[in-house]
């Protein structure tokens, strides 16, 4: 990459993580009105509509080729379908900060999947950065008495989100060989709408009708749809295309930092010394993962 492209890639990665970090706050707000499935469904309907209309107006929507239909279906099944189920129930059963911290473990598992599914390798410096970042995550998640602030149900849903995101990243990398990021996200979110529709109609439609939307709910849903489900995924897809699966996913370690800071100001979550120390360690690890070294690949 030349310097201009590199700058665009790193800015794209940071903005994607910023929007996703804020998304846990917006999700927490929407969950006070709607249950998880309704929250996800409305988020995807708004996002798919926004992207499809925008791309069609400017003539930028790429037609999905029939030979890639299964790849699109598979990627949409893991994200948004399984990932959002895990993430939203994780937020509901724990807290935005804890959910964001668990999501930050994605880079630990991504290199394994990337190696076996995409033959992507990391240098020793990159690997060291992953370990450092994970240590920072653990500093943020462990209480002073060495206990974990997680419910068993919330933990299972969060592991579902993490596993789905890892597999999705590999499938997404394959799609970037044929389609632009905006078209990939538009088609995936549209497929996600149809995957969630039966669950929405069967389980939560009556609850949806009973809620009277106010400005706080509407603004949070729009922020989720436009910034978290549209722009963030487009920016992240662009990042994966240029940095690869493993190095792009390490940026997810910035999400708990962003979420913890925002939760402190918006939701009054505790902002302890452990969280501050963990944030510094996480950022240090992210820097290590972006150092290029061609010798001693692992």
N, C-alpha and C positions, 0 to 999 in steps of 0.2 A: 504493500500500500504506500502511496505517496502521503505527504504530510497533511494535505487537505482532506483526503479520504479518511486517514486515520483520525483526524480531529472530528469529522462527521460521525464516524463509528463510535468513538468514545462518548461524544455528546449524546448520541442516540441511545447508547447503553445506559447512561446516567438518567436521562429523561424517562426511559422505560421503567427503571427501578423507582424513580421518584413517583410516577403515577401509580405503580403497583403498591408502593409503600403507603401512599395516601388511600388506596382503594380499600384497605382493611378498616380504615376509619369510616369511609363512606358506607361500606358494607355493614359495619356495626350499627350505624344509624338506621339504614333501611331495614335491618333485622328487628328493630323495635316496632316496625309496622307490619312487615310481611315475614312469613316463614322462609327458609332457605330456597326451596324450589321456585317459589314465586319471585324471589329476589333475583335469582339467576336468569329465569325465563324473561322477565321484563328487561333486565340488563342486556341480554342477547338480542331481543326484539328491537330495542332502540339502537343498539350498535350495528346490527345487520342492516337495518333500514337506513341509518346514517351513511354507512359505507357504500351500500349499493346505489343509493340515489346520487351520492357525490361522484362515484366512479362512472356511473352511466352518463351523468351530465357532462363530464369532461372526457368521455370516451376512453377511459383508462381501465375499464374492467376487462380482464382477460377471460376468455371462455374456458371453462374447465374441459379438458380433453377426456374422452371416455376411458382411455387407457390409464388415467390417473384417478378415476373415480374411487377405487378401493383405497388408494393411498389417502385421499381426502377424507373418506369415511373413517378410516382408522385414526388419522390424526385428530379429527373432530371428536371421536369417541373418547380419546384420552384427554383432550383439551379442546373445547370447553367442558365436555360432559362429565367425565370422572373427576377431573381436577377441580372444577367448581363445586361439585358435591362435597369433596373432601375439604376444600377451603372454607366454604360457607358454614358447614356444620362445625368445622374447627373453630371458627370465629364465635359461633353461637355457644359452643360448649367450653371455650376457654376465654381468651381475650385477644384483641387485635395484635398486641405486642408479641404474645406467646405464639400465635399463629404465624406471624411474620418471621419469628426466629426459627421455627420449625421449617418453614419454606426455604430458609437460607441454607438448609442442609442439602439442598438439591445438588450443588456442585460436588459433594462428596461421592455421590452415586453416579453422576453423569459420566465421568471418565471411563468407568467400567462399561457402561452401556455404549458409549461412543467408540470404545476400543473394539468391542465384539460386533457391533452393528455397523460402524462406519470406518473402522480402522484408523481412528484418529488418535494421535499420541501426544504426550505432554513431556516437557523437559523436567529435570529435577527441581529447578527453581519454581516452575509452575505448580508442581506437586507440593512443594513446601508451602506455597501460598495457600493452597487448599487446606492443608493441615492447620496452618496458622489461623485462617478464617474460621474453621470449625472450632478451634479452641476459644476464639472470641465469642462465638455463638454459645458455647457451653458456659462461659463466664456470665453471659447475660441471662441464661435460663435457670441456673442453679441458685437456690436460695442459700443464705448464710449457714443454715443447718444441713446443707448438702441434699436437701429434698428438691424435687422437681414440681414446679407449679403447673401441673397438667392433670386433667382427668383422663381415665383410661379410654372412655369413648371418644373424647376429643383427640387423644393421641392417635387412635386408629384412623380417624378421618384425616388427620394431618399426614399420616404416612401414606394414605391413599392419594392425597394430593401430590406428595413428593414423588411417589412412584410413577404416577401418571405424567407428571411434568418431565421426568427423565426420559421416558419412552417418547413422549411428544417431541422433545427436542431433536431426537434422532430422525423422526419422521419429517419434522419441519425442515431439517437440513436438506433432505432429499427433494422436497417441494421447491426450495429456493433455486434449484438447478433449472426449473422450468417456468416459474411464475414470479411476478413481482410481489413484494411483501403485502401491499394493500389488497391485491386480488386474493392472495392466500387467506388473509384474515377475514375478508368479506365472505368468501365461500365457507370457511370453517364456522363462522358465527351463524350463518344461515342454516347450515346443517345442524348446528347445535340447537337452534330454535325448534326444529322438528324432533330432535331427540328428547327435548324436555317437555314438549307439548303434551304428550299423554300423561306424564307425571303431574303437570300443572292442572290439567283438566280433571284428572281422577282424584287428586289428593287435596288441592289447595284452592280451587276455583271459587268455592263459596266464601272462603276467608278473604280472597282478593276483592270480591264484591262488597264485603262488609267494611272495608277500610275506605275512609274519606281522605284522599291525598291532600297534604298541605305543602307549603313552599319548601320546608326542610326535606321532606321525602322526595319531592320532584327534583330538587336541585341535586341531591345525593345520587339519585338514579341517573340523571343526565351526566354527572361527573363520572360515574362508573362506566356508563355506556360509551361516552366519547373519549375520555382520557385513558381509562383502565382497560376497556375491552376493544378499543379501536386503535388509538394512537400508540399506546404502549406496546401492543402486539406487533404493529407494523414496524416500530422502531427496533423491537427485539429481533424480529425476523431479519431485518437489515443487518443487525449486529452479528447474528449467527452466520449469515452469509459471508461476512468478512473475517470474523474472528474464529469461527469454528464452534462446535457444540460446547466443549468443556470450558474454554476461556470465556465465552459469552455468559454461560450459566453462573460463573463465579461472581458476576456482578449482582446476582440475587442476594449475596451476603450484605449488600447495602440496604436491602429492604427493611430488615428489623431496626436498623439505625434510624431510617426515615420514619418508620411507624412509631418507634418508641418516643422520638422527639415530638411528633404530632399528637400522639396519645396523651402526652404530658400536658400539652396546652389545650387540647380540645376535649379530651375525655377524663382528665385529671388522674391518669394512671401514675403510679409511683415511679419516680425517676432516680434510681439508686446509684451509688458509686459503682456497683457491679455492672450496671448497664452502660455507664460512661466508659469504664475500662474495656468492656467487651466491644463497644463501638470502635474504639481506637485500634484494638487488635484486629477486628474484622477488616477495617480499611487497610491496615498494613498487609493483611493477607491478599486483598484484592490487588494491591500494587505489585506484589510478588508474582501473581498469576499472569500479569501483563508483561513481564520481562521476557524477552525472547532470547532463547539460547538453543542453538541447534545441536550441541553436543549432549551426550548422555540422555537420550530420550528414554522414556519408560513406557 
